[in-house]
Amino acid sequence: MENPQRLNVQSHPEKLEAQWVVGFVDGEGCFYVGINPHPEMSCQFQVLPEFTVVQHRRDVQLLHALKRFFGCGVVRQNHEDRMAYRVRGLNHLTERIVPFFEKHPLKSKKRVDFARFRKILHLMNQGNHLKAEGIEEIRAIASVMNTGSERSRRNRAKFLVG
Amino acid sequence: MENPQRLNVQSHPEKLEAQWVVGFVDGEGCFYVGINPHPEMSCQFQVLPEFTVVQHRRDVQLLHALKRFFGCGVVRQNHEDRMAYRVRGLNHLTERIVPFFEKHPLKSKKRVDFARFRKILHLMNQGNHLKAEGIEEIRAIASVMNTGSERSRRNRAKFLVG
C-alpha cells in the first residue's frame, strides 16, 4: 500500500508564489561565500559562493518546491535530520538567484548579505577570483557576511564539514 | 542628530504582502499553547495560547510590520539579542490570526500545529478550558504541538522564563 502522504506530495506539487519565497528566504535562507585553500589553483584559493535554505526533513517537499521554482540547485542531507536546498554554480547563481532577488527584494537585513554576495559574483564573473588581489577583495567582502546569525553559522559549519 | 536608520524605518514603514507573511511564518513562526498551574482558577490551570515570531533585533522592524499587518499583538525583547512579536489574547488570536491562516494556508508542516492551535482556541471559546475534562482535552492536543522544532522549544523556553 502506498504512503498516502507521499502520494499527496507527488500529485499536488507545491506551487510557490514569489512573495512566499521572499518571506521564507528572509527567514531561512543564507547567502554564503567560502574561500578555501586550493594548492592546485594559481592563486592558491578557491572561491565557493552558495545560496542555501535549510529545513527539518519533515519539510523537504518545500526544498524540492524551491528547486523547481528556481529551476536549479540540489536538495541534499545537511546534518542529522536537516536537509538543504543548495545552489552553487556561478551561472545559476548569476542568472537565476540574483535576478529574482533583484526583482523581489528581501525585507530583512539579509538583503545586505545578498548585496555583498551579488558583488562577489560580479567580481568572479570578471575573473577576479583567479588573481591574488581579487581574492583579497573578495575575502574582505565575505568576511563581513553572515556575521549576525548564530543559526547561519551553525548550519554552514555542519554543511561544509559534511 | 537623529539616527538615520530609525528615520528610515519611520518614514518608509515596511508594507507586507500576505504571501510574504505566510512564507516568513512558515520559516520563523510558532503556534504554542502553554498550560500553567494556577491555584486561583477553579480548574487549577491556566491555558495560554500564543502566536510568536522571533527575530534578531537587527530585524525588529519586520516584527513591527507584522504587528501593523495583523493589527494586534506586541513586540518585546525575547532573550539576549532576540526580539519577539507575540499575540496572546483569545479574541485577537480567534478573530485576526486564525482567519488569516485559514485564508492563506501555511505550506510547511507548521500548518499541522496551526490546526491544533485552532482546535484549542475553539475549545476555549466554548469555555472548555475552565473545566477539568476540557483542560485534559486541551493538554492532549497541546502535548503533540511543536514537537519537531528544536528552535521553537529553545525560543519558547527562554520566552516563558523571561
Chai-1 contact restraints between the chains, C-beta under 6 A:
chainA,res_idxA,chainB,res_idxB,connection_type,confidence,min_distance_angstrom,max_distance_angstrom,comment,restraint_id
A,E14,B,K107,contact,1.0,0.0,6.0,A-B,restraint_1
A,E17,B,Q19,contact,1.0,0.0,6.0,A-B,restraint_2
A,Q19,B,E17,contact,1.0,0.0,6.0,A-B,restraint_3
A,Q19,B,Q19,contact,1.0,0.0,6.0,A-B,restraint_4
A,Q19,B,W20,contact,1.0,0.0,6.0,A-B,restraint_5
A,W20,B,Q19,contact,1.0,0.0,6.0,A-B,restraint_6
A,W20,B,V22,contact,1.0,0.0,6.0,A-B,restraint_7
A,W20,B,G23,contact,1.0,0.0,6.0,A-B,restraint_8
A,V22,B,W20,contact,1.0,0.0,6.0,A-B,restraint_9
A,G23,B,W20,contact,1.0,0.0,6.0,A-B,restraint_10
A,G23,B,G23,contact,1.0,0.0,6.0,A-B,restraint_11
A,G23,B,F24,contact,1.0,0.0,6.0,A-B,restraint_12
A,F24,B,G23,contact,1.0,0.0,6.0,A-B,restraint_13
A,F24,B,D26,contact,1.0,0.0,6.0,A-B,restraint_14
A,F24,B,G27,contact,1.0,0.0,6.0,A-B,restraint_15
A,D26,B,F24,contact,1.0,0.0,6.0,A-B,restraint_16
A,G27,B,F24,contact,1.0,0.0,6.0,A-B,restraint_17
A,G27,B,G27,contact,1.0,0.0,6.0,A-B,restraint_18
A,G27,B,E28,contact,1.0,0.0,6.0,A-B,restraint_19
A,E28,B,G27,contact,1.0,0.0,6.0,A-B,restraint_20
A,H56,B,G148,contact,1.0,0.0,6.0,A-B,restraint_21
A,R58,B,K109,contact,1.0,0.0,6.0,A-B,restraint_22
A,R58,B,G148,contact,1.0,0.0,6.0,A-B,restraint_23
A,D59,B,S108,contact,1.0,0.0,6.0,A-B,restraint_24
A,D59,B,K109,contact,1.0,0.0,6.0,A-B,restraint_25
A,L62,B,S108,contact,1.0,0.0,6.0,A-B,restraint_26
A,K107,B,E14,contact,1.0,0.0,6.0,A-B,restraint_27
A,S108,B,D59,contact,1.0,0.0,6.0,A-B,restraint_28
A,S108,B,L62,contact,1.0,0.0,6.0,A-B,restraint_29
A,K109,B,R58,contact,1.0,0.0,6.0,A-B,restraint_30
A,K109,B,D59,contact,1.0,0.0,6.0,A-B,restraint_31
A,G148,B,H56,contact,1.0,0.0,6.0,A-B,restraint_32
A,G148,B,R58,contact,1.0,0.0,6.0,A-B,restraint_33
